[in-house]
Amino acid sequence: MTDRFASAKAIADTVLYEGYLLYPYRASAAKNQARWQFGVLMPPGFASPVRGEYDTCQCECLAEPGKDADLEVLVRFLRLQQRTAQALRPGDVYEDVPSLYAAEGEITTWVEAVAEEVSVKIPVADLIAADSTTALDVPYGQESEPLRSAEGELVGRVVRSRAALHGELRLHAEELDGPFGGVKIHAEIRNTTPWQHPNPYRDAALHAAFVATHALIGVSSGAFLSLLDPPEWAKVAVQECTNVRCWPVLLGAGDAVMASPIILYDFPTIAPESPADLFDGTEIDEILTLRTMAMTDEEKRQARATDPRARALVDRVDSMPGELLERLHGTVRYLRGVTGEPDAPIELRELTDDPTLNGGRELDPGPAFTTDAPWWNPEADSSVDPDTDAVVINGVEVRRGSKVVLRPGARRTDAQDMFLAGMVATVQAVVLDVDGEQYMAVSLDDDPAADLQTSHGRFRYFFPDEVEPYTAVEESR
């Protein structure tokens, strides 16, 4: 099982520690006090839809297992660990303190975390015949480590303690209807930890929570089907899959999925230029690295005292060679190679055959956008002109200078658009994208900063079915 999921561990670890610590990586930062992360399964005594806290997550995915295949599941999560610095006082009494200096540096009182894993292996045929439930139990733990000064004098200790957690992994499998075969796999992770606490707040309940909960699911032979791009015969079965607070992401050669609390595309990869974990895999490594370099010595000291992982991060950035930093800047990916004659038209497609995107399988790219003009230079193609092009809306030709009434809602889910409904705007340009779809750049007539925004080329953008010609509105009145 370890070998099967070895290639997936880099992605899984990124999910496990996503948001564990955020820049500037010190305990005093507000963003590091309102924790924790994604995939939090609270104890049932605290979970409540009213609070927006839940004790379960559910993954359903489709597989084509080989004959006599085994289903392998590795459940992974973090559990909180209270780290308490205690100073040694006269009479051999230990007193809790916010921080303590020792030979290894400053040690602060802090809530860190430890990773836990529980593995299950069961024949797919057995799972079709009967459901399986596996306990996800980790015991209470506590350790004490003495702290000494640089001269070797005992100055205190650091105590680490973890609450016991209890949970269940429930597995179910059923064969799909129809001649194509296939199996639907249902995996549910449930926190069953008893929780009664005089402190009703989230910080206390988190000590009984499964944090960053996810699962790696594999088959010993066969493959899983993508829920994002399934074969035609499986589309109905895909629509019947119910995923709650996690999403199945294809990994490796398609023989494994990750039930991830973060929605990712299939076959995600870590950028080879990324030197190490910054606890924010969705951010830009170069920006975070440069900002960490710009931290003051005092800020770095506080970050190092917060968490061993933060200490390692800051030390790594401080010692990063220049050539490694340069690798983080200006990397371009996912451009198709240009073949044929040097003056051949450039073909742009939305999808590529890059194995990091779709596992090496050829996907239907849809219609290609082909042009002899350099696509990166709008002025090079005289067939389009945002200043003179027009679009017909409700029988009225709309172009630059036309007035329209905004009617958002047909396409968008942006809550800010609600405030623009019914407002009058002036069209500043009619634009054509590479898919051949027209939309409009507009400025609001009632915006006192409209002239300033226009001078800087800052507009709001709407499709033709999201506006109504102003003249038509006036005539209807």
N, C-alpha and C positions, 0 to 999 in steps of 0.2 A: 504493500500500500504506500509505503514511504517513497519507493521508486516511481510509482505511478503518478504521484502528486508532486514529485520533486520540482518539475519544471513550472508548476503552478504556484509554488510557494512564494515567489517574488511578488506576484500579483496579490496573493492571499495575505501576505504580510503587510502590503500597502493598505489593503482594506482594513486589516486588523488594527493598524496604528493610525489610520486616517483621522486627523483631528485630535490625536492623543495630546499633543502640545502644539500651540500655535505661536508664531512670531509675536512678541520677542522672547518666547520660551521661558519666561520667569513666572514664578508663582504669584507675584503681585499684580500681573496683568489681568484685567477684568475678564478677558476672553478665556483665560486659563483657570478662572474661578467658577465660571458657569459651564460646567462640564456635564456629560461626556458624549461625544461621538455619535456614530450611526449604529443601528442594530442593537439598541438597548432593549432588553427584555426584563421588565420589572417583576418583582414578586407579585403574585396575584392579590395579596393584601393591600398593595398600593396601586396596582394597575387600574385604570379607569378611562373610558372614552372621553369623559368630561375633562380629565387632566391631559388627554392626548398621550397617555402611557399605556403600553400593552405588555402582556406576558407571553405572547406567542408570535411566531412567524411561520409562514407556510410556503413551500416551494413545490410546484408541479411542473414536470418536464417530460419530454418524450424521448424514448430510446429505442434502438434496434439492437438488442443484445444478441450475442452469438449463442450458439447451443451450449447449454450448461454454464452460462456466464454467471459470475458472482457480481453482486452489487456491493461496492465499497463506499462507505460514508465516513468522512472525517469531520466532526463538529469542532469548531474552534471559537474561542471567545476569550475576552479578558475578564478578570475579576479584580475588584479594587483591593488594594493593600494599603493599610494605614501605616505610614512611617512616622514614628514619634521620636524626636530628639529629647533625651533626658540627661540633665546635668547632675553630676555627683556632688551632693551637698554634705556638710559635716554630719557625722553619725551614720555614714554609709546609706544615706537617703537619696533616692533618685527623684528628681523633679522635672516634670514636663516643661520644655522651653521651646520658643519658636525656632531657634537655631542654636548651633553649637559648633565651635571651632575645634578641629582636631588635626592630626598630622596630614591627613588626606585632603584637608580643606574644610570649607563650611558645610555643615549638614543641617538641613531645614526639616521642620515637621511638614509633611506633605502626603497627599494621597496619590500613590503611584498605582501600578497595575502589574499583574503577572498573567502570562498566556497559559491557557489550558486547552487540552485536546482530548477528545474521546472518539475512538474508532469503532466501526462496526463493519462486519463482512458477512454477507448472507447470500445464498444462491437466489437468483431471480425467480426461479421456479418455486422455491419455498415461499417467497414473498407474495407471489401470485396466489398461492394456496391459502396463506394465512398472514395476517398483519403481524408486524414486529414492533415491540416497544423496548427501548434500551434506556437504562437509567443514566442520567448525566449528573453524577454526584461527585463533588470535590470536598474534601474534609476541611475543617477548621485548621488553621495553622498559625504558629507564632514563633519567631526567632528573635534572639537578642544578640547584638554584636557590640563588644566593648570598644570605646573610642579613647585613644591616647593622644597626648600632645606630641610635638616633635621631639621632646626630651624623653618620651616614654612614660610620662605620668598619666595615670588613669583620670580622665576628665568627665566621663559619662558613658552613655551607651545609646544605641539606636535600636528601637524595638519595632519590628514589622509584624503585623497581624492581619489575618484574612478570615472573613466569615465563611462558614460552610454554605455551599450552594447545592440545590437539588433541582433536577429537571428531568425531562423525558425527550427522547427522539422517537417519534412514531413514524413508521414506514409502511407504505401500502403500494401495491402494484396491481395493475389490471391490463389485460390484453386489449388492444384496440380492435374495434369492429372493422370488417372489410377484408379484402384479399391481400393487403400489403403487409400485414403483420404489425409489429411495433408494440411497445408497452408504455403505458402512462405511469410515471413514478410520482408518488406523493410523499413528501417529507415534511414533517411538522416538528418544530422545536418549541418546547414549552418549559417555562420557568415555574417550578412548583415549590420554591423555597418558602417556608412559613415566615411571615413577617408581621410582628406586632412591636411597635416601637413608640415610646412616648413622644419622640420627635416626628411630626407628621410630614416633614419636608423632604424634598427629592434627594438632597445630599445624603440623608440618612438611609433612604431606601436604596440608593445606588450601591450600598455595600452588600445588598442581597440581590444584585442584578447581574445578568449576563450582558456584557458590553461588547460591542462590535461583533455580534454573533453572526457567523456564516458557516457554511458547510461546503466541503469538496465532495462531489459525488462522482464516482467512476464505475465503469464496467470492465471486467477482466478481458472481455472480447466484445466487439461490436462498437457502436457509436451512438451519440446523442444527436437529436435534431435541433436545429436552430429555431427558436420561437420568433426571431426577427425575420428570418428568411427561410421558412419551411418549404419542403416540396409540396406540389399542388395537392397530392393525395392526403397530406397531413394537416391542411389548413383548418379544416373543421375541428379536428382534435386539438389544435393549438388554441383555437378560440375558446375551447371548453376548459383550458388550463387556468387555474386560479392561483395567482401568486400574491401573497399578502406580506408586505414589509420586507420582501426580498425578491430577487429576480435571477433566473438561471442564465448564466453566461458561459458560452462554450470556451473550453480551454484545450491546450495541447493539440493533439491530432483529432479532436472531436470525441475522444473517448472519456471525457470528463467535463463536468460543469461545476461552476461555483454558484451556490445560492447566496447571492451577494446583497447586502443591505443598500449598496450603492448601485444604481443602474449603469451598467457598462455595455459597450458594444461587444460582440463576440470576438474571441481571440485577442484580448487586450495584451499589451506588452509594456515593459518599462523601457523608457528611452535609454539607449546605451550610453548616452552622455551623462545621465543622471548619476552623480558620484555616490550618493547615499540617501537614506530616508530623511526627508525634511518634514514628515508628518502631514504633508499637504500635497498629495499626489496630483491634485487638479490644478495646482498653482504652477507658476513658471520658476524652474529651479534657479535660473540666473538672477531673477529679481530677489528671491528669498536669500540666496547666497550673498548678493551684494548688500542687502539690507542687514544681514547678520554681520557682515564685515564692518558695516558702519556703526554698529552698536558701540556704546562707550565701554570702557574697561569696567565700570561699575555695573552696567547692565549685563555684561558677559559674566561677571562674578556672580550676580544673582541667578542667571540662567544655569550656570554650572552647579550652583547650590540647590537648584530646584529638583533636578532629576538626573540620574546617571545617563539617560539617553540624551538629555539636553547638553550635558557636559561633553559627551562624545561628539555631538553635532557641532558645538562651538569650537572644540579643539580641532575638529576636522576642517572646518571652514578657515580657521586661523592659519592652518598649515597647508592649505590648498595651493599647489603650484600654479603658476600663471597659465601654462599650457592647458591645464585641466579646466580652468575658468573660461578660457577662450572657446573650449569645445561647447560650452553652454550657450554660446551666442551665434545666432544666424544660421542654425541648421534648417535645411529645407527638406521636406519629405513628400512622398506620395505624388510625385510628378511622373507621368508616363514617359518612357523613353521615346524620342522622336526618331523614326526610321524612314528610309527612302531617300529621295533627293533632298538637298539642303533647303530648297524653296517649296517643299511639299506643304500643304495646309496642315496646321496644327490642330489635332483632334483632342478635344477636352471631354472627359467623361467623368461622371459623378463617382463611379466606383472603379477600383483598380483590381489587378490580379496580385497585388502585394499580399503575401501570405500572412503578414501581421494584421491584415484587415479582415480577411475572410477564409483563412486556413488553406489558401492555395486553390480553392474552388472558384471556377469562373462564374461570376454573377451577371445577370442581365443588366447592362449599364443603361438601358433606355436609349432614347435618341441622343445622338452626339451633336454638339455645337461646333460647327466647322467654319472657319473664316481664314482668309489669307492675311487679314490685318493682325497686328500684334494685339492679343487679347488684353494685355496689361496696360495698354495705352488707349483710353477712350477716344482721344482726338484722332487716332489713326484710321478709324472706320467712318467714312463720310456717309454711309447708309443710314446712320442714326444721328440725331441731333436733339439733345434734351431741351434746347431752347426753342425749337420749332415743331417737334413732333407733337402729335395730338392723339387723344383717345376718345371714342364716342361712348357717352354714358347716357342712357335713357333718351337716345336720339339727339343728344346735344354734344357738339364737339368741344372737348375740354383741352386746353393747352396752356402754356405759360401765360400768366396774367389772369386766367379764368378764376372766378370765385366758386367755391364749392362749400357744401354743408357736410360736416363730418358725421358719418353714421357707423361708427365702429361696432364690432360684435359679430359680424358674419364669419370672420376667420380667427380673431385674436382672443387671447385669454389674459392679456395684460390688464390688470385692474386700473392702471392709470388712464387707459382709454375711456373708461366710464366718465371721466371728468371732461372729456372732449366732445362727447355726444351732443350734436346740435349746434356746435360752434362753427362760425364761418371762417374759412381759410382761403388764402390765395395760392394758386399753383405756381411753383417756381421752376419746375421741370417735369417733363414726362420721360421716364427712364425705362430702358429695356434691359432685362438681365440676360445671362447666358442661356437660360432656359426658354427665352423668347416671351417671357411674361412681362407685361407693362405694369408700372406702378408710378405713383406721383410723389414728388417732394413738395411739401406745402409749408407755409408759415401761417400762424394764427393771426387774424386781423386784430383781435383784442389783446394780443400780447404786447405790453409796452416795450419789450426788448426785441420785437420782431426785426427791426432794422439792423440791430447789432447782430442778432443770430444769422440773418441773411448775409451780412457782410463777411461772416466767418464761415459761410456755407453749412450752417447747422439747421436742419429741417426735420420735420416729422414725415413719415412715409406711410402711404395708404394705397391699397389696391382699388381698382375702379368700383368694385362692388361694396366698398366701404365709404363711398362718398356719394353725394347727390348734387347735380348742378344747381347753383344758387338761383339761376334764372327760373328753373322749373319750380323751385320752392316759392318764389315770388308770384309766379303766374297762378299757382294753386291757391294762393291767398286772395 
